[in-house]
Amino acid sequence: MKRERPVNHEGPLDHELPGEYPFTRGIYPDMYRGRLWTMRQYAGFGSAEESNRRYRYLLSQGITGLSIAFDLPTQMGIDSDHPMAAGEVGRTGVSICSLADMERLFDGIRLDQITTSMTINSTAAILLALYVTTGRRQGANVRKLSGTVQNDILKEYIARGTYIYPPRPAMRIITDMFAWAAAELPEWNTISISGYHIREAGSTAAQEVAFTLADAIAYVQAALDAGLEIDAFAPRLSFFFNAHNDFLEEIAKYRAARRLYARIMKERFGARNPKSMMLRFHTQTAGSTLTAQQPDVNVVRVALQAMAAVLGGTQSLHTNGRDEALSLPTGESARLALRTQQIIANETGVTNVADPLGGSVYIEEQTDRIEREAQDYIDRIDAMGGTLEAIESGFIQGEIQNAAYAFQKSVERGETVVVGVNRFKQAEPNPPVTFRMDPEMEHTQIERLREMRASRSQTMVSDTLAALERAARGSDNLMPRILEACEAHATVGEISDRLRDVFGEYRDHS
């Protein structure tokens, strides 16, 4: 059904309109009047089959893009039967060890008919290779595959901790992916530079913008240093932001981030293609704001956070389930979270105008303030020698820790109100029904992995891993070698271990 396209009645903000540089008011002239944001629901747990059932269910309920959560062993590059994986298999996301798992994950889901976002960082190159190989085996035109791989390793050192290699070889893997995908996977977003986890760790809104864009500067510079042309890879960069509680500040935050990024790309890096200057971003509502107390109240929090993301001009959105402070969301909670997006899109009328709050004195002042504070941080990081130096010195981590501490103290003093926690408390009824995972899943996953290893050609695995190691010790692009290893049924752990042998492992000494 064709969407109505009403006349654009919003007046110009000085001289800038939506879709015009520096994109404060949105990256497209029509915004949601022409096309709604992509509605994703972040999901993944247990085995590939279990997650596949959840994806099919969500697709039947109207999501327009998949968003894959992986378990910690997969994120850390260890297989399900590794001693360090015990008790963690399938807990925080789906367990993927090999091509066989990836094919089960997308059984009956055509990869050329859906966009997929994968929240994966240290092992992003391997998971993308498994995804591409699965698409090929489905008969898809790989050049038409569309989606995003998070692939943001710097924020792992800053805020999250699922890193494997030291920063500099990790950056090499990322720039290799940039170069390979620019030629082979032109519709794929090769990185989603993430402020979400920075905010979840306790940063302020301005810090979220500043440290995210500082990471972006480091990635862009690394790609340029590797010989890539700015307009060859920059249009496929994307971002991932948090939607937190301060409704108007969050709207201003997205506007400030767009404007600051556009100027960085044009003035600092000399981008000429307008698409290189457009900050395209996914948003997730703030998991850290969800409360175990009165969990139904989280539905209201999520709705307001989602509305802020829409009014701020997001390109895709995930809404958290009401029970995620207690467990993985049930199917019913995931459906209600999706319905929240669908109501905003279809019943509120906010999609009928681009940048609805543009011109508000308060919104414009907040946009200016956040941009100014973020630029001050970027200038300080530049003076230290750049983002890697700021991470290695602990500066960025320290600023986030200080902000988190200050916020927690304000909650404890009652200055910041958290409904149900420090105000408006009530006796809790019986705990709600929460998600429960099959306790046999881990054993089944390990047995399947061992059966797969026994049935494959060990010679092919050994040969492809040896070729990968030679490339890692030299300067060849790693992506073709990783693809060959995946096609030979090498596991995520085996590929990661071979790279560990060359690059070593990072240890945080802060």
Secondary structure, DSSP 8 states (H G I E B T S, - for coil): ------------BTTB-TTSTT-TT-SSSSGGGT---EEEEEE--BSHHHHHHHHHHHHHTT-SEEEEEB-HHHHHT--TTSGGGTTTTTTSSB---SHHHHHHHTTT--GGGSEEEEE-STTHHHHHHHHHHHHHHHT--GGG-EEEE----HHIIIII----S-HHHHHHHHHHHHHHHHHH-TTEE-EEEE-HHHHHTT--HHHHHHHHHHHHHHHHHHHHHTT--HHHHGGGEEEEEEE-S-HHHHHHHHHHHHHHHHHIIIIIT---SHHHH---EEEEE-GGG--SSSGGGHHHHHHHHHHHHHHTT-SEEE---TTTTTSS--HHHHHHHHHHHHHHHHHS-GGGSSSTTTT-HHHHHHHHHHHHHHHHHHHHHHHHTSHHHHHHTTHHHHHHHHHHHHHHHHHHTTSS--BTTTBS-----S--------TTHHHHHHHHHHHHHHHS-HHHHHHHHHHHHHHHHSSS-SHHHHHHHHHTT--HHHHHHHHHHHH-------
